[in-house]
Amino acid sequence: MKFSIQSLYTWYQNLLRNPKYRWWVILGTLFYLVSPIDIAPDFIPVVGQIDDVFLLTLLVTEVSGLVIEGWKARKGDLGTEAANTTEGSTSTASTIDVDAVSVK
């Protein structure tokens, strides 16, 4: 088995497509940041801060992704409700957006 950064990144992206795992990543990151156990101790000058910065970046990315998705969903829901009230009850057709994922 060949390990590479690209394979790790691909695994991470596939993992986060499921919202349940996204919450586990957020909770795990928060737990790691507040726990006294550290992969690279902070008293080592540069290396100690690299893992913390990486995890903070991961945490901000995931939380902002959730906020943006929630905002888009709420904005989309409000937009369709307003469109339905102005159109009247004669039209029931709607458009559904689907994210396609290839299965191997």
trRosetta pair geometry for C-beta under 8 A, 3 or more apart (Angstrom, degrees):
i j d omega theta_ij theta_ji phi_ij phi_ji
2 7 7.5 140 100 -20 77 153
3 7 6.6 -129 -151 59 42 132
3 8 7.4 38 -169 -46 84 103
4 7 4.7 96 57 6 83 99
4 8 7.1 -146 96 -2 46 87
5 8 5.6 -56 -151 39 35 114
5 9 6.2 35 152 -19 68 107
6 9 5.7 -54 -145 38 31 111
6 10 6.3 33 154 -20 65 106
7 10 5.6 -50 -144 36 32 113
7 11 6.4 36 154 -20 64 104
8 11 5.8 -53 -148 35 30 112
8 12 6.4 31 152 -20 63 107
9 12 5.6 -53 -147 36 32 114
9 13 6.4 32 155 -18 66 105
10 13 5.9 -53 -146 37 30 109
10 14 6.4 27 156 -14 64 108
11 14 5.9 -60 -149 40 29 109
11 15 6.2 34 152 -26 64 108
12 15 5.6 -53 -148 32 30 116
12 16 6.5 21 158 -14 64 108
13 16 6.1 -61 -148 38 30 106
13 17 7.3 47 151 -39 60 93
14 17 6.0 -36 -160 3 38 116
15 18 7.1 -68 178 34 42 97
15 21 5.0 -125 169 141 82 149
15 25 7.5 112 125 -56 120 127
16 21 6.3 -127 -97 98 37 107
16 22 5.1 75 -147 -86 78 90
16 25 6.8 -27 -94 -1 95 154
16 62 7.4 -127 -133 -114 129 102
17 101 6.7 77 -162 -99 158 145
18 21 4.6 69 79 11 101 107
18 22 7.1 -170 93 -15 52 84
19 22 5.2 -49 -149 29 42 119
19 23 6.8 43 155 -19 69 97
20 23 6.1 -54 -161 32 33 109
20 24 6.9 31 145 -17 64 105
21 24 5.2 -50 -149 35 43 115
21 25 6.4 47 151 -22 69 99
22 25 5.7 -51 -153 32 33 112
22 26 6.6 32 150 -17 64 104
22 62 6.0 173 -169 -158 92 112
22 65 7.6 -113 -156 92 136 125
22 66 6.9 153 142 -72 135 108
23 26 5.6 -53 -148 37 35 112
23 27 6.2 30 156 -14 68 107
24 27 5.8 -55 -142 43 31 107
24 28 5.9 32 158 -20 66 110
25 28 5.8 -55 -141 40 26 111
25 29 6.2 29 158 -21 62 108
25 58 7.2 -110 164 160 111 115
25 62 5.9 -162 101 -106 117 162
26 29 5.9 -56 -148 35 27 111
26 30 6.5 25 155 -16 62 106
26 59 6.5 100 -134 -133 68 74
26 62 5.2 -152 -76 115 94 137
26 63 6.4 108 -124 -67 124 82
26 66 7.8 -11 -63 -21 149 144
27 30 5.8 -54 -148 37 32 110
27 31 6.2 33 154 -20 66 107
28 31 5.6 -53 -145 37 31 112
28 32 6.3 32 156 -20 65 106
29 32 5.8 -53 -146 35 30 111
29 33 6.4 28 157 -19 64 107
29 55 5.2 171 -150 -172 97 98
29 58 5.7 -156 -109 98 145 113
29 59 4.6 -173 131 -77 144 98
29 62 7.6 152 12 32 151 141
30 33 5.9 -58 -148 35 30 110
30 34 6.6 7 162 -2 65 110
30 59 6.9 111 -62 -121 70 131
31 34 6.5 -72 -149 46 27 95
31 35 5.9 30 158 -32 67 113
32 35 5.8 -53 -137 27 28 113
32 55 6.1 -118 93 -145 127 156
33 52 6.9 98 -123 -138 86 85
33 55 6.0 -174 -70 120 98 134
33 56 7.3 94 -104 -73 135 77
33 59 7.4 -15 -33 -46 144 152
35 38 7.6 171 96 -60 86 64
38 41 5.3 120 81 -95 124 46
38 42 6.5 -36 149 -27 175 80
38 48 7.5 41 142 -148 143 83
38 51 7.1 142 -174 83 93 140
39 51 5.3 177 59 -122 112 167
40 44 6.1 -85 174 50 93 133
40 47 4.8 -118 -173 141 141 93
40 48 5.1 -152 131 -101 94 44
40 50 6.7 9 68 53 155 93
40 51 4.9 148 33 -4 109 129
41 44 5.7 103 75 -6 79 96
41 48 5.4 -39 105 -113 43 113
42 48 4.0 130 -128 166 29 126
42 49 6.6 69 -136 -67 80 64
42 52 7.1 31 -96 -28 104 139
43 48 6.2 149 36 -81 27 163
44 47 4.7 -29 117 61 126 101
44 48 4.2 147 58 -39 78 103
45 48 6.9 133 55 20 11 107
46 49 6.5 -72 -163 39 35 100
46 50 6.6 42 148 -37 71 104
47 50 5.6 -45 -148 15 38 118
47 51 7.8 30 165 -13 63 94
48 51 7.4 -61 -169 29 28 98
48 52 7.5 15 146 -4 60 114
49 52 5.5 -62 -154 44 47 112
49 53 5.9 47 152 -23 79 106
50 53 5.9 -57 -146 37 29 109
50 54 6.3 31 155 -20 64 107
51 54 5.5 -52 -146 36 33 115
51 55 6.3 28 157 -14 65 107
52 55 5.9 -58 -146 41 30 106
52 56 6.2 31 155 -19 65 107
53 56 5.7 -53 -144 38 31 111
53 57 6.3 35 154 -21 63 105
54 57 5.8 -56 -153 35 29 113
54 58 6.4 30 150 -19 63 106
55 58 5.3 -48 -145 36 37 115
55 59 6.2 39 154 -21 66 104
56 59 5.6 -52 -145 36 32 113
56 60 6.3 30 157 -16 66 106
57 60 6.0 -55 -144 39 28 107
57 61 6.2 31 155 -21 63 110
58 61 5.8 -57 -147 36 27 113
58 62 6.3 19 160 -13 64 110
59 62 6.2 -60 -146 39 26 104
59 63 6.1 17 162 -11 65 112
60 63 6.1 -58 -138 43 27 105
60 64 5.9 23 163 -15 65 113
61 64 6.2 -62 -144 41 21 105
61 65 6.2 26 155 -22 61 109
62 65 5.5 -53 -147 34 30 115
62 66 6.6 30 155 -17 63 103
63 66 5.8 -52 -151 35 33 111
63 67 6.4 32 152 -18 65 106
64 67 5.5 -52 -144 38 36 112
64 68 6.1 36 156 -19 67 106
65 68 5.9 -55 -143 38 28 109
65 69 6.2 27 158 -16 64 108
66 69 5.8 -56 -144 39 29 109
66 70 6.2 29 157 -17 64 109
67 70 5.8 -57 -148 39 29 111
67 71 6.2 30 154 -20 64 108
68 71 5.6 -54 -145 37 30 112
68 72 6.3 29 156 -17 65 105
69 72 5.8 -53 -144 38 30 109
69 73 6.2 30 156 -19 65 107
70 73 5.7 -54 -144 37 30 110
70 74 6.2 27 157 -16 65 108
71 74 5.9 -56 -145 39 28 108
71 75 6.1 27 156 -17 64 110
72 75 5.7 -56 -142 41 29 110
72 76 6.1 30 157 -19 65 109
73 76 5.7 -55 -145 39 28 111
73 77 6.3 30 155 -20 63 106
74 77 5.7 -51 -144 36 31 111
74 78 6.4 28 157 -15 64 106
75 78 5.9 -55 -146 39 29 108
75 79 6.2 31 154 -21 63 110
76 79 5.6 -56 -145 37 30 113
76 80 6.4 25 159 -15 65 105
77 80 6.1 -56 -146 37 29 104
77 81 6.4 29 155 -19 63 107
78 81 5.8 -54 -147 36 32 111
78 82 6.4 30 156 -17 65 106
79 82 5.9 -55 -147 37 30 108
79 83 6.3 28 154 -18 64 108
80 83 5.5 -53 -143 39 35 112
80 84 6.2 37 156 -22 66 105
80 94 6.9 41 -146 -138 126 125
81 84 5.8 -54 -147 35 30 111
81 85 6.6 25 156 -16 63 106
82 85 6.0 -57 -149 36 31 107
82 86 6.5 21 157 -12 65 109
83 86 6.1 -62 -147 41 30 104
83 87 6.0 27 158 -20 67 113
84 87 5.9 -56 -137 37 28 109
87 90 7.3 -123 147 51 88 79
87 91 5.0 -70 159 47 132 120
88 91 7.1 86 71 16 77 85
89 92 8.0 17 -176 -67 57 86
